[in-house]
């Protein structure tokens, strides 16, 4: 295993690292050494997660041995209070690695297993994931928590046997966590040996070097307080952080619709009846019905106040400054003084409802918990009210809400400063906060939104070579109609027809899987409806012509149908009656977030427009106004550019585009095309917000024929090369250097591999030792030259820092030679890499490079004689 000395830290890495991986690890270590925050973007397939783990663990190891084996502090896991706090028993910082979902955390742990590092570790999860009690495991939310607390009391007759043996199990198995374990491993231990997996992880996290958890364990104050660690100097890592700002804002906000408030009032009435019934039957007199009557009266009064608010315009709603929420609640006698009592009443009500559910085998969800959550959110920190807005919106009720045809109002308290959650970490004196993802660009707006300083920043290139990507802007369709998905042109028949004809061509040219992203569900539905209903001169619709080349799948609006759509796409990819499948999806939808369309599952991605948020959406409008007001006030003090509402609005759309195009080219040996079907992408300011690794490859085309020609040639050349066979110089374990042929494994698209964002790096592809034919070797060599990371000459370290490589195997005999990698520049020269010209230089057409204009489309450009001749042959 190679060892790299980066900023004085020896980093063991499982493979020979690419340049971009060394730069990434250097930035991580720089952030940790300087106790500064970092914002790191590195495309999927560059080994981001493995680099992050290896660099962090190497830095942590340099501070002292891991807390494994004899170094474990048993006084903490044994519950010995005399053991003191973590800061007294261990001077080394705790590392918290957070990601959005447990499926992503599972992938991270797999990467940890691939490294040589074995820190003490554990994964934190909820009771819903970890509980193995036969009754409690069937419950959800607060009901499950209350039932767990009840059964863990020693004097309870139904005392939980799993909880009771947890401490003894940890005493006898202090090695637990020395090897990487996941949630499934903890559950298996519980079922096999008896301890409670939930409390096992809760006890273990006190003494680990690193623990893994979902975002809410860090962002939510309640969860954070339950963690028993020393926050001072701790390291916080947020992986897949591209949505972190919206997650932070949503965690500090609430929406209370009419149907939910009505359900809470009904539950309060139910609690009154249950408590009276219990008193009459002398079963339990601890629950006072008067308390539940008070709760119901408060909720009824709140409902009345919301209904009386004057709403002049349904489009604009009713808006007040954030502090208005306290005035509204004060009229109901809900203040910071009375809130604790009200929350206690709600907890009693929740417990009463849960007991009734268990006795009568009901599966009802307790809605009153939401009122408790709202009160905790509002009264958490009154000083932050200036970052909020109160909004009341009225819409027509739906059948699902039980309010069909009736006006339904929603009370909202929206946070427009996502940095509130992150600022708390600064107050806790954490060491470093590292945010990383494959798509963070534009970085500046990200940093301004979170109101944190990020001295260490990185936008990494990809590890692919230039011939593995085709990226182009197509400003007009086959008939010359301009592509622009703005509201001014998106409903024009000519636009939708030419967009459909363009997609017919791409469906014919692109092999296997094709992804098409629309800015919204509205435009997706409008276009598909148009393509299905408009018959052409030859009586075939555009939709039928698309289906002739690829089997279609459409992303459903309902999340419950999403898995079946993925399975449908996977099945149609294997259908030999067509040349693949085409997935019509929406930016910001589930398909664009975290799915892995590697290899033949996604050979090209088409973005049909800029996915701007709805302009008149109340939340969007108020967010823009808030940022504009902040910008005006700050620019009076400091004469620097501050994020405005317009900046935010544009950059949110760009980030959604970057997330969508990141679905393809998922590893070192993958290849694919990125096609922008909107003339606005020709603008330099739009391209400057595209992920850095794509920018050098973007070309703008003035004629649709050029697109067909170059794209056809791109896939023809890739197909001619076969399944990504590259001549590499591979160092065997014995230290001998030989020429080898790397054969990429057969293309795979498994459902269980769709959801993890982090895919394995191509460095572990199996090596097959066999020489290439001489003619083939010359062709591949001329195409690829020396196999190095993309833009190798453009990637550098700081001039005062060198990265050296120490090989653990011999190079020749027993001689070891340290290698120093020197790089001269980290800057891309835009003039060399972004072609913004619209000049047509070549009109070479090979067989099948024909634009599909069947169906009576009007040709608005002058066709060459050669092209017309070929078109006639094709027809």
N, C-alpha and C positions, 0 to 999 in steps of 0.2 A: 504493500500500500504506500503510495507516494506521500511524502511529508513536505509541506510548503512552509517556509518561514515568512510570515506576513507581519510586518511591524513588530518584529521581535517575538512573535508567538508561533510556535510550531503547530501547524494544522494538519492532522491526518485526514486525507481525502481518499475515498475508495477508488477513484479513477485518476487518470492524468487529466488535470483540469484545463478547461478552455480559458482563454484570456478573460472573457467576460465573467467567468466564475471567480477568477482570482481577484478581479477588480471588485466584484460584489462582496467577497469575503473581507477584502481590505476595508471597504466602507463599514461593514458590520463591526469589525474590530476597532476601527477608528472611533466609531460612536461609543463603544463600550469603554474604551480607554479614556476618552475625554469626558465621559458622563454627559454626552449630548444626545439630542434626538436625531433620528434619521428617517428619511423618506426615500425608499428604495423601490424602483420599478425594474423588473426583469421579466421578459416574456416567458410564457409557459413553454417548457421544453428546454430551458437553460439550466435546469437543476437548482432553481432558486431555493427550494425548501431544504435540500441536502446541504447546500452552501451555508445557509442560515444556521442550521443545526451544528454543522462542523465548526464554523467560525465561533459561534457562541460557546459551545462546549470546550473548545480549545482555550478560549480566553478564561472561562471559568476554572478550567483545570490548572491554568497557570497561577491561579490564586491559592491553590491548595487542593488536597485530595478530595474526591467526591465522598459524599456521606453514605457510602456503601460498606457492606461487610462489618468489620470491627469498628468503623468510624461512625456508625449510626448512633444517634442520641436516643437511647431507649427510654430515658426518663420522660421524654415528650410523648411518645406513642403509648406508653404505659399509663398515661394519665396522671403522672406524679407531678403535682402542682409545685413541688419544691424544685423541680427541674428548671424552673425559670423560663423566661421568654426566649424566643429564638435568637434574639440579639445577644443574649448572655451565653448561649451554648454554641453558637456558630456565627463567626464573623463574616462568613461569605454570603453574598447576596443571593436571594432566591430569584429564579427565572420563571416568569409566567408566560406561557405560550398560548395565545388565544386565537381561535379561528371562528368562522361563522357557524359551522355545523359540526356535528360529531362525525359525519362521514368524511369531512375534510381532516379532522383531527386523526381519524383512523389512518388516513394516507400519510400524515406527518409521522406517526409512530412507525409505520413501515419504513420510512426513510431513515429514522433513527436506528432501526435494526440493521440497516445497510452500512452504517458507520461503525467505527471502532470504539466509539464513546459509550460508556455505560454509567451514566449518572443515576443517582437515586431519583425515581420518577413515579408519577401517578397521574391518572386521568380523573377529573371531576365530572360528575354527571348528575342528573336529577333523579329523584326517587322513581319517576316513571320509567327510567332506563335501567335502574339498578336494583329496585326493590324485588325481593323474591318471596315475600310473605304471600301466602295463598289468597288472602282476602285483600290486603292493602294494595297489592300489585295491580288489582283490577280497577282501582280508583284513579282520579286525576286531580291535578291542581291542589288548591287549598284543602279540599276534602281529604286527599291522600296524606298531606302533611299533618293535618290534625289527627287523623287515625293513627299515623306512625307515632306521633308524640304520645298519644294516649296509651298505645301498646308498649311503649318503652318505659313507662313508669313501673317501678319495681313492685308496687303494691297491687298492680292490676292482675286480675285472675288470668287474663289472656296475655300475659307478659310475653313479648316477642322472643322466641328462643334464639333467633339469629342475632339480635342485638346483644343478648346476654353473653354470647360466647366470642364476641368480636375482640375484646381486650386480651383474652387468653390466647386467641389465635395469633395476634400480633406479637405477644411475648415470645411465643414459640416459633415464630416465623419472621424474625427481624430482617431476613434477606428479601422479603417481599418488596418489589420495586427496584431491585438491583438490576434486573433484566427488564426490557421494555414490555409493558403490559397495557392492554386496552380494556375498554368497558366490558367486552365479551369475556375477557380473561377473568375479570373480577367477578362477574356473574357466575362463571363456571366454578370458581373457587368457592363461592358461597353455596352453590348447589351441591358441590362435592364434599366440602368440609364443614359447612354450617354457618360461618360468620356472615354478617350483613354486608353486602358489597358497598352499599351507600356509606355506612359509618366506617367501613374499612378505608375507603378513599378519603373520607373527612379526617380521620385520625392520621393517616399516612402523609397527607399534604403538609403537615406541620414540620416535617423533618426532611423533605426531599430537596434536591438541588434544582429540579425543574418540575413543574406540573402543567398539565394541558387542560384547557377549559374553554367553553364557548364564551363569546364576547360578553354576555350579560353578567358573567361572574365578576367582570371588572367594571363595566359601565354602570350597572345597577347598584346603588348604594347599599341596599339591603343585603344583596348577595356578597358584596365586598366586605361588609362588616362581619359576615359569618366566617371569613377566611382568617385563620390564626397564623399570620406571618408578620415578619418585620418588614414594613413597606420601605423603610429608609434604604436607599441604594439598590433596591430591587430593580430587575430588568423586565420591562413589559414589551412583549412582542405581539403585534397584531398582524396576523397573516391574512391574505385575501381582504385587504383593508380598503378596497375601492369603494365600498358602500358605508364606510365607517361614519362619515359625517351624517348621513341620513339616519343611520341606526342610532347615533347619539341623540339627534334631535327628536326622533320618534320616542325614544326611551324617556325623554323629559316632557312629553306632550300627552294629551288625552283627547278622545272624542267620546261624547256621551249622547248617542242617538235616542230618539223617543221610545223606540221599542225596547231598548235595554233598560231605560228608566222605568217603564211600565212593568217590565218583568221583575225588577227589584222591589217595586211597591207591592206586587203580588206575593213575592216571597216574604216580605215583612208581615203581610196579613196572615200568611200561612204560619209564620212563627208565633204570632199571637194565638192562633187557634191551637197549635200544638202544645204551647206552654200551659194554656188554660185546661186543655184535655188532660195533661199530665198531672196538674194540680188536683183536678177533680178525681182522678183515679189514684191519687196519693202515691204515684210512682216516683215523681221527682218534683220538688218544689224549689229547686235552685234557680230555675229560669223564670225571671219576672216578666210577665206579659206586658207590664206597663213600659218597660224599656223598649220592647219591640213596637209598641204603639207610638212611642216618641219617635223612633226611627222612621216609621211609616209616615207620620205627620210631617217630618222634615222633608222626605222625598216627595210627598204630595205638594208641599209648598214650593219646592224647587221646580217641579213640573209646571206649576201654575205660573211662576215667575218667568220661566223660559217661554211659555206660550204667550205671555203678555208683552214681550219685547217687541217694539214697533219695527217692522221690516219694510222699508219703503221699496226696495228693489230685490227681487228674488235672485237676480244675478250677482248683486253686490253683497247681499246679506246684511248683517248687523255686526259692526266691528268696534271694539273698544281697546284701549291700552291694556297691557297684561295685568296691571294692578286692579282693574275692574273686577276680576274674579273674587278678590277679597271683599269688595263692597257687596257683591251679589250674595256671597255666602254669609257675610256678617248679618244681613237682613234675616237670615234663617237661624241666627244665633250659632253659626258654625265659625268658630275662631280658633286661633292657636291654643287657647285655653280649653276649649270644649272638644277639640278633635280627638284627643286620646280616649275620652269617654265614649264618643261615638264609634271609634274603631273597635273598642272592646265589645260594645253591643253587637256590632257586625260580626265579630269573631264568635260570639255566643250564638248568634243566629245561624251562622255557617255550620257550626258544630251540631246544632239542633236539627237542621235540614239534613245533614249527612247521616245522623243517627236514624232519622226517619227513612231515608233512602235505603239504609242497610236493613232495617227491620222489614221493609216492604219490598225489598229487592228492586228498587228503582235505580235508574241510571241517569237521573236528572243532574244537569250542571248547575252549580250554585252561581247566580249572577251577582249576588250582593258583594262578592269579593271585589268586583270591579269598582264599586263605590269606595271601598277601603283603599284600593290602589290609587284612585283619583285623589283622595284626601292626602295620602302620603306624598304624592307628586306635587300638589299645590303648596303644601305647608313645609316642604323640605327645606327651602331656602327662600324666604320672602324677598331678599335683596336682589334676586335675579329677575324680578317681575318686568324690568325694563326690556328684557330680551324676549318677551312674550307678547302675543296678541290674543284677545278674546274674540271669538267669532261664532255667530249663530246663523245657521243656514237653514232655509226651508225648502223642502222638495216634496214631490208627491210620493206617498208611501207605496211600498210594493207588497205583493202577496206574501212573500217570504217573511216580511216583518209583521204581518197581520194587520197592516194599515193600508190596504189597497184602496186607492182613490181618496184617501184622507191626507191632509198636509202633515208632514213629519219634519220635526225640527231636530237639529243636532247642535249641542253646545260643545265648542272646541276651545282648547287652550293650547296654542301652538308655540313651540320653542323655535326661534329663528337663529339661535346661537349654539351650534352643536359643540362648541368648545367648552361649554359649561362642565360637561362630564370630564373632559380631558384636563381642565384647569385644576381639578381636585387632586390629580396625581402630582402636580407641581407642588401643591401645598403639603403633600405627604413626603416630599423630598425623595422621590424615586430617582434611580440613577440614570436610566435611559429609556426612552420610548421609541421603539422601532416599528414603523408602519411599512408594510411591503405588499406588493401585489404585481400581477402581470400587467395591469392597466390602472395606473394612477394618474397618468397625464390628463390634463395639464397640472403640474405639480404646484405651481404658485397659488392657484385658487384653492387647492386642497389645504395648503398650509394656512392661508388666510382664514378659511372657514373654521379651522380648529383652534385658531388663535394661539398657536404654539410656535416656538422657534425651532426650525429644523436646519441646523448648520450643515449637516451631512445629507447630501442628496445624490441620487443616481438615476439616470435613465439608460438602461443597458441595451446594447444591440442583441440581436439573436445569434444563435450558434450556427444557423444555416448559412449556406453559400448563396450568392446572388442568383444563381440559376435555379434555385429551389422555390422562388417566389415570383409571381407576376402580380403587379399592383397597378391599376390604371383607373383614371377618371374618364367616364363616358358622358359627355355633356349633352349628347343628342342621340336619338334613336335611329333605326334603319331608314325611316322616312324623313329624317331631319327635324323632327319635333323635339324641342328642347326639353330635357329632363329637369323638372323642378317641382318638388313635392309640397311647395308652400300652398297655403289655402287659396291663393289667387289662381293657381293652375291645376291643382290636384283633381278637381272634379270635371275637367275637360275630357271629352271623349277621345280627342286626338292624343292626349297625354297617356291615358290608360291603354289605348290601343297600341301605341308605339312601345310603351313599357312592356306590354305583353309580347309583342313581336321580338323585342330584344331578349326577353327571357326564353322564348322559343329557341332562338339561336344559341344561347348559352347552354340550354338543356341538351342541345345536340352536340355541342363542342366539349363540354366538361364531362369527364368520365365519372362514373359511380355517384357519390353523394354531392348534392348541391343545396346550399342553404341560402334562402332569400329572406332578408329582414326588411320589414316595413316600419315606418315611423310610428304607426298606431294601428290598433285593431280596426278603427274606422276605415282607414285607407286600404288595409288588407281585405276587408269585406267588400268594399266598393270595387276594387280591382278584380277580385276573383268573380264577383257577380257580373261585372261587365264582360269578362273573358268567357264566361259560361253562356251568356245570353246573346251575345252579338255574333251572328253567323256571317261568314265572309262570302265572297263570290262563289267559292267552290263548296259552300254549304258546311264547311268545317269551322268550328269555333277556335279561338286562340287556346282555350283550355284543352280542347281535344288534341291540338297540335303539341301542347306541352306534355300531355299524357302519352303521346306517341313515343316520346323519347325517355321520359322518366315518370315513375309512379309518384303521385303527389300525396303529401301529408300536410295538414294545416294545424298549427298550434291552437289548442282549444282555449277558450277564455276561462273555463272552469278548471281549477287546479286538480280536482278529483279525476279528470279525464287525461291528465298530462302523461301519466305512466303508460297508459294504453296507446297514446300517440307515439311515444318513443318506441314501444314494441312494434307498432305498425310500421314505422320508418325502418327499423332494423330488419323486419321481414321483407319489406319491399326492396331493400338493398340487395337481398339475396335472390330476388326474382330475376330469372334469366330472360324473361320475355321483354324486358326493357333494359336500357343502358344504365340503370341505377334508379335512385329516388331523389325527389326534390322536397325539401321541408320549407313551407312558408311559415314564417314566424314574425315576431314583433320585438323591436329593440326594447330593452328593459323587461322583457318577458322571461319565462323560465328557460327557454331554449338558449337565450343569450347569456344566462348566468350560470357559470360553473360546469356546463356540460362539455364533455370531451369528444369532439368529432375528429378523432385522429385518423390518419391514412385515408382509406377509401370511403370512410363515413362522411368526410367533408373535404372534397377536393377543391371546392371554391365557395366563397361567400359573397353574396351580392347585397349591398346596402342601397335601398331604393330612395333614400332621402335623409334629411336631417331630422332626428327625432326630438324636436322641441316639445317641451311640456305645454299643455293647453294654456294659451295666453290668458284667458279670463278665468281660469281656475282660482278660487279665492286664496288658496294656500300659496300658489305660485305668485299671484299678484301681491299679496302681503309680504312675501319673502323679498321680492324685488324692491318694494317700497322701503322695507326695513334696511336692506343693504345700501340703498341710495341715501337714506338718512344718515346711516353710519359713515358712509364715504364723505358726505358733505361736512359732517362735524369733525372728522379726523383730518381732512385736507386743510382745514383752517389752522390746525395745530402743526402738522408736519406736511410739507409739500412733496409728498410721494404718492404714487398711484395706489389707490386702495380699491379692493374688489367692489364693483358696483353691481346693481341688479342686472344690468344688461350683460356684464361680464359673466356673472354666475349663470344666467339663462343660456348663454351660448356654450359655456364650458360644460354644463350638465349634458347638453346634447352631444358634444364631442366625446365625453367620457362614455356615454351609452354606445356610440359608434365604435369606440375602441374595444369595449367589452364584447360587442357582437363579432367584430372581425377576428378577435382572439380565439374564436372557436376552431379555426383551422391552423394548420402547421403547428402541430403539438409536440414535436420532438426533433432531435437533430437530423433524422433521416426522412422526415416528412416533407411534402411539397404541396403547393396549392396556389390558388389565385384569389385576389381580393379586388372586387369590382365595385366602384362607386358610381351609381347611376343618378347623379344629380350634378348639375352644372356648377353649383355653389362650392363643390370640392376643388374646383380649379383655382379658387381664391387662395392666395398665400396664407392669409390669416387662418383659414379653415385647415389647410394642410399642416400648419405649425402646431395645431392641437391634436393631430394624429400621433399615435404612439411613435416614439423615436425610431424603433427598429423597422417600421414600415416606410417612413419618410424617404429614405434614400432610393427606394425602388419605385416610387410613384411616378407615373408618366400621364400626361394629359393628351387625349386623342381628339383631333378635330373631326375625323370621319369615322363612322361606325365600321366601315370596311377594314380600316386599320386594326381595330380591336379584334375583329373576327380573324384576321390574318395572323396577328402576333400571338393571340391566345391559342389558336389551333396549333401553331408551331411550338408553343411552350409545352402543351400536353403531348404532342407527338414526340418531341425530343425526350421528355421524361419517360414516356412509354417505351421508347427505343432503348433507354438505358436499363430497363427492367426494374425489378424491385430494389431500388436504391443500392446499387453495388458500387463501392468506393474503394480505390486503392489507398490503403493506409499503411504507415509504418507502425507496426504493433510490437511493443516490448513484451515478450513472454516472461513468465515468472523466473526462468533461468537467466534472463538478462540478454538473450540473443535477440537480434533485430532481424525481422524477416518481412517480406512483402506478403500481405494477406488480403483475402477478399472478405469483406464484411457483408453478410447476407441479412438484410432486415427480415425479421419474422413476418409471417403472413399477416396481411392486414386484419385487424380485429375490431369488432365493435360490439362489445358486450354491454348488456344493460347495467350490470353492477359497476362498470367502469365509466358510465356516463356522468355520474354525479361528482366524483372527486375533481377538484380543480387542478391538483398537482399530479402530473403524469410522470412516469419514470423517464429518466434521461436516456438518450440513445447510446450512452457510453457502455452499457452492459450488453449490447447486442452480441449474439454468439459469433465466434470467429471461426470461419471455415478456411483452412489453409489449402488453397488451390490457385494456381496462376491464371490470370486472364489471358485470352488470346491476344497476340501481339497487336493486331489491328484495333481490337477493342480497347486495349490498354492505352494506345496512343490517342484514341478518341476521347476517352475519359480523362486522360491526363491533360489534354489540350483544353477540355472544358473546365476542369477543376484546378489544375495546377497542384501546388502544395495544399494539402487539406488543412486549413487553419480556420479558426472562427471567423465569421463574417466581420468585415471591417477591422481586421486585426491591427492594421497600422493606425487605426483611428482610436485605439483604446490605450490609455496610459495610466500609470500610477502618478502620484505626486513626485516631482523631481527629486525631492529629498528622501524618498522612500523607495527601496528596491524590494522586489519579491524574488526570493531565491527558492530553488527546488532541490530537495534532497531525496534521491531515489533510494528506496529500501532494497532494491535489487541491483545487481551489478550490471554495468553497461558493457564492459569488456574485461574479461577476467575478473579480478577482484577490485578493479579500480572504480572509485566513486568520484564523480565530477559534479559539483554544484553548478547549476545553471542559473544565470541571472537574466530575467526577462525585462528588457528595457523598452519602454514605449515612449513615443515622442509627442503624441497629441491626443486629447480626448474629444476634440471638437469636430463636428461634422461641418464640412464646407458646403453650404446650401447650393452654391452655384454649380457644384460638381454632381450633386445627387438628386436634385429635384428638377425635373423637366417640366417647365410651365409653358413651353411653346406649344402652339397649336398647328405648327407647320407639318404637313404630311410629307414624309421623306420617301416612303416606299409603298408600292401597291403590288407586291408580289403575291400572287394567289396560287396555291397548290390545289390539288383535288380536294373537294369538300370544304374549301374556304369560301363557301357561298352564303350570303346573307339570306335568311329565310324571310321572304316578303310575300309568301303565298297568302291569299285571302283578300286581295284587292287593295292593299296598302299603297299609298301614293309615293312614288320615288321623287324626292325633291333635289337629289344631287345628280350630277352628270356622271354617268357610268362609263368606264373605259371599255373599249371594244373587246379587250381580252376578258373582262369581267362578265360582260353580257353573254359572250360565247360560252363561258364556263357555266353561267347561270342556266342557259338553255339546256346544256348537257345534263345538269343536275335534275331539272324538271323532267 
